[in-house]
């Protein structure tokens, strides 16, 4: 098995093992953690294994041509979108932000491009109205495992053809930048609601209220005219905090104050006076 080197994590920035490393340790499986696959010594180690196939899942490092050509059956990738839609690092969040009604898993024969290889198999998944980045990730993980097993069984007995992607239909799922988590209240409420769901559980949408950073974990759009300015709180109640946007109202249902846990709006309104305030 291959995984990236241990990385600093958490508030203490201590080195933490990846889930792949933890699983390898639990099952007594050999593990390699090269910082890069480009050096000749990395290729030599893999070449000595006489690989039939490499399976890549969210590895995070580019496989150079010298590695792609090593396995007898090549390298296949489990990608969390219906390629050619959402090539790139963040297909789950980008699908939610775009308002896609469906996504899925693509098992792809890897080439030198970024998620450009021929598709061996796809499995479709409907996106729920209340889907978050976390819930969609978890459902796709299960679907991805099922799709991978299907392809592996077919590779053994009846290999699937790799269908070329239509590059004209491709779109790019750029890596999520933490700066994207800041809410721009000039955007429509529907787009902001999708962003809140996409960024749950990371990096979590946020906005400032005076000197406080408020993290927004759950919100939904209300198609209603709003007379206030974008970011202005126009109603407060047990169901949520209503905020004007560029189009419609965004009702904030679950929020988090600095140093506190995330709570329902019915709890946080007892600690913060939102009436007439303006998020910025």
N, C-alpha and C positions, 0 to 999 in steps of 0.2 A: 504494500500500500504506500501511497505517496500523499503527503500533506505539507503545508507550508511550515516553516520554523515557528516555534512558540513566539507569541507576541505579547507585549504589555497589555494588560486589561484591568478594568475597574479603577476605583479611586486611588488605590495604592500603586497602580501601574506595574503590578507584578506579572512575570511571565506566566502565561496561561496556555495550556494545551488545547488544540482544536478538538472538536467532537470526533473527528476521524482518528486522531491519536488516542483519545480515550477509548474508543471502540476497539482499536487495534490492541491496546493494552489489556482490555477486558477479555479478549478472545485469544490472546497469545499470538497475534499475527505479526509478521515482520513489517517494519515501517521505515521509510526513508523520508527525510525532511531537508532536501537540498534547497538553499536559498534561491537558486536559479537552475534551469535545465539547459542553459546555453553552453557552459564549459564542457570541454571534451571529456573530463573525468565523470561528469554526470551522465553523459551518453554511454560511456563505457560500462558504468554500473548497470544501467538498464539493458544494454545490449547483451550482457552476460546472462540475463534471465531468460533469453530466447522466448520472448513474449508472443503469444498468439493474438492478444487483443489488449488495448488499454481503454478503460472506461473513465471518462472525466466528468466530474460533477462539481461545479462551482469551485474549481481549483484556485483560481485567482492569479495564476501565472501563465504566460504565453508559452505554448509548446512550439519550439522551433522546428523547421522542416526535418532536421536531423533526428528528432524524436518521433515526429509523426510517421516517419517511414520505417521505424523499427519493428513494430508488431506485424506479424504475418497478415492479419486481417485489418490492420490500421487502427485508428483511434476513433471512438465514438463518444459523443457528448450528450448528456441529458440536460436539455435547455427548457426553462420554464416559460415558454411562449409558443404560439402557433406560428413558427417561422414561415415567411420572412418578416412577419410583424414582430417588432421589439427584439432586434438583435442588440446585444450589449449587456452591460453589467447589472441593470436594475429592471428587468422585464416585469416583475410582479408589481412594483410601485407604479411604474409608468402606465401599465394597463389600467390600474385603478384611477390614476389621475386623469387619464384620457376618457374615462367613462365607458370603457369596453364592457360589453355584456358577456363576452366569452373570452377565455384564454385556454391554456392547456400545456401539454408537454410535447416537445419535439425531440426525437432521438435522431441525431445527426452524425453523418460521417464527416469527421473533421478534415479541413484543409487549412491552408495558410491564412485564410481570411478570418475576419471576426464574425463567427456564427454564419458563415456563408456556404458551408458544405451541403451536400445532398442530404435530403431528409429520408430516413428509413421508415419512420413510423410517427404518427401523431395521435394523441388522445385529447379530446376536447373536454373542457370543464366550464360550466356556467358560473358566472360571478354573481354572488348574492347581493341584494341591495344594501345590506349592512356589513359587507365584507371589509375586513381590515387587511393591512399588509401582512400581519402575523397569521391571521386565519387562512388567508389565501396561500401563503407560503406553506403552511402545514398541510393543507389539502393537496397542493401540488406535489409535495414531497411523497405522499402516499401514492398518488397517481404516477409519479415519475418512477417509483420503484416497480410498480406493476408493468409500466410500459417497457422499462429496461429488461425485465425478465422475459417479456414476450419477444423482444428483439433478440436477446441472447439465445433463446430456444430456437428461434428461426435461423439464426446464423449457423447453428450446429447442423440443422437438418435441411432447411430450405431457405437459403439466404434471400433477404429482402432487397429489391432494387433501390438504389439511392436516387431519389427524384430531385432534379435540380431546382433550386429556388428561383422565383421570379424577382430579380433584383429591382425591378421597377416598382414593386409593392413593398419594398423594405422600408422600415423605419428604425430609428436608433434609440435604445434605452440607455441614456447616459447614466453613469454612476451617480448616486444620490450625494449631493453636497449638503453638509449640515446647515449651511447658510440658507438653503431652500426652505428650511423649517419655519422661517419668519413669515407670518401672515401679512399679505398685502390686502387690506380691506377694500381696495378699489376693485378687486376681482369680484365676479359674480358669486353669490352664496353657494350655488351648486358646485362650482369649481373648488371653492374652499372646503366644502364638506367632503369632496372626494380626496382632497389633499390631506385632511385630518385623518381620514381612514387609511390612506396609503402610508402615512408616516407613523402609524401605530403598529408596532411598538418602538420603531426607530426611524428617524431621529426625534419624532414627536413634534407636531406643529406647536408654535408658540407665538405670543405677542406680549408687548409691554403695556402695563397699566401704571402710569407714573414711574416709580422706581422699581416696580416689581415685574419679574418675568413670569407670565402665566403660561403654563403648558396646557395644551388643549388635546384631550384624549378622545373625546367623542362629541360630535356635533352633526346637525343635519340642517338642510336648507328649507326655508319656508318661502314659497312663491307669493310674496306680499310686498306691495309698495311700502317704502320706508321714507319718512320725511326727514330723518336725521342725516348727518354726514357719515361717510364710511368710517366705521370703527366706533361709532357712538352707540352706547347701550340705550335701548328704547323700552325695554321691559325686563322685569326680574320676577321670577316665580319659582315654585317648586319643580316645574318641568324644565327650567333652564334659564339662561341669560341670553336675551335676544339682542343681536348686534347688527346694525346696518352695514350693508356691503355695497359694492358698485351696482348690484342688481339683486334685490331680495334681502331676506333676513337670514342670518346664520344663528341658530339656537345652540348655545354651548351647553352640553349636558354633563360633561365630566371634565374636571380641570385639576391642576396641581399647582400649589404655591411653592416657592423656593424652600427646599429643605423639608417639605411635607409630602405625604402620600397623595396619590390621585383620589379624588372623592367626587361624589355626585354634586350637581349644582345646588341641590337642596341643602347640602352641608356647607359648601363654601360661601354661600350668600350670608351665612351667619357671621363669617369672619371678615368679609370684604363688602363694603358698600359700593355696589356697581351702578346704582341709579344715576343716570345723567353723565356717567364717566365716558371717556373716549379712549379706546385702545389705539396704540400707535406703534 
